[in-house]
């Protein structure tokens, strides 16, 4: 059974940092691009960062220069290092493929206080 398990969220003051982790099960991981998505109540889930199977990264303008996505194939894990956090970064963060989404995990809550 394919599973995505996100962790690492929390409450942090503006300017602080967090590192999110996403553990994936299944052999599909190494050949698929992965993304981190943010869900805010009342808004659509948005893609904030992505990484290809070869390590090429892309970022939403709102997080460029502050967030860094990475992956470790041997661990079937994708990370999101979040620095210089802002209150508008608050939300539930999920990981998933970039298309043909798998079942969404429970996400991890990130709350940035001003």
C-alpha positions in Angstrom: 0.0 0.0 0.0 1.4 3.4 -1.0 1.7 5.8 1.9 3.0 9.3 2.3 3.8 10.4 5.9 4.6 14.0 6.5 6.3 15.3 9.7 8.3 18.1 11.1 5.8 20.9 11.3 5.2 23.0 14.4 4.8 26.5 15.8 7.6 28.9 15.1 8.1 32.7 15.3 8.5 34.7 12.1 12.1 34.5 10.9 12.5 31.0 12.3 13.1 27.7 10.5 11.6 24.2 10.2 12.5 21.1 8.3 9.7 19.0 7.0 10.1 15.3 6.0 8.0 13.1 3.8 8.5 9.4 4.0 7.1 7.4 1.1 6.6 3.7 0.7 6.9 2.0 -2.6 9.3 1.5 -5.4 7.7 4.3 -7.5 9.5 7.0 -5.5 12.8 7.1 -7.3 11.4 7.6 -10.7 8.8 10.3 -9.9 9.1 14.0 -9.4 7.8 15.0 -6.0 6.3 18.2 -4.6 5.4 19.9 -1.4 2.0 21.5 -1.3 0.5 24.0 1.1 -3.2 24.0 2.1 -4.7 27.1 3.7 -8.4 27.1 4.8 -10.6 28.5 2.1 -7.9 28.3 -0.6 -6.8 25.7 -3.1 -3.9 23.5 -2.3 -0.9 25.1 -3.9 2.5 23.7 -5.0 5.3 25.5 -3.2 8.3 23.4 -4.2 9.1 20.4 -6.5 12.0 18.2 -7.3 12.5 15.9 -10.3 13.8 12.4 -10.1 17.2 13.8 -11.1 17.2 16.6 -8.5 16.1 19.6 -10.5 14.1 21.9 -8.3 11.5 24.6 -8.7 9.8 27.0 -6.3 6.8 29.2 -6.1 7.8 32.8 -6.2 6.5 33.3 -2.6 9.1 30.9 -1.2 12.0 31.3 -3.6 15.3 31.9 -1.8 13.8 30.8 1.6 12.8 27.2 1.1 14.9 24.3 -0.2 13.6 20.9 -1.3 15.7 17.8 -1.4 15.3 14.1 -1.6 17.2 11.0 -0.5 16.3 8.1 -2.7 17.8 5.4 -0.5 15.4 6.6 2.2 12.4 7.2 0.0 12.2 10.6 1.7 11.8 14.2 0.5 12.6 17.1 2.7 11.6 20.8 2.8 14.0 23.1 4.6 12.0 26.3 5.4 14.0 29.4 6.5 13.1 33.0 7.2 9.5 31.9 7.8 6.7 34.4 7.5 3.1 34.3 8.9 1.8 33.8 5.3 3.7 30.4 5.2 1.2 29.1 7.7 -0.8 26.1 6.5 -0.9 22.3 6.3 1.9 20.9 4.2 1.6 17.8 2.2 3.9 15.9 -0.2 2.8 14.0 -3.3 3.7 13.3 -6.9 3.2 16.2 -9.3 0.5 14.4 -11.3 -1.7 11.4 -10.9 -1.7 12.1 -7.2 -1.4 9.3 -4.7 -3.7 9.3 -1.7 -2.9 12.3 0.4 -1.2 11.8 3.7 -2.3 13.5 6.9 -0.1 16.5 6.3 1.9 18.5 8.9 0.8 21.8 10.3 3.1 24.8 10.1 2.1 27.8 12.1 4.2 31.0 11.9 3.5 33.6 14.5 4.2 37.3 13.9 
